[in-house]
Amino acid sequence: MEYIYAALLLHKLGQSVTEDNVTKVIKAAGASVDEAKVKTMLASLQGIDIATELANASTAVAAAPAAAPKAEEKKAEEKPVESAAGLASLFG
C-alpha cells in the first residue's frame, strides 16, 4: 500500500511519479523499499491519468451512501418477520 500512497502523494504535490521519487517518499516514511514493487506499480500506472481515476472514484463513493440505507432498511424489515414466526410457533 505504501507504494500507492507514495504515488498519490507525489501526484497531489504536482511531482512526477517516477521510480526515484517513489523510492524517496517511501524511504522518507521510514519503510524499506522493494525495487521490484516500485517497478511493477509504475508499469501498472503507465498510461493512467491519476486525476481522472480519482475523480471517478469520488463519484462512485458519493453514490454508494445513497444505496447503503436501502440495504439496512431491508434488514430491518426482515427481522420482525423472523421474530413473528418464532412467536407464532409458541402459540400455534
Secondary structure, 3 states (H helix, E strand, C coil): CHHHHHHHHHHHCCCCCCHHHHHHHHHHCCCCCCHHHHHHHHHHCCCCCHHHHHHHHHHHHHHHHHHHHHHHHHHHHHHHHHHHHHHHHHHC
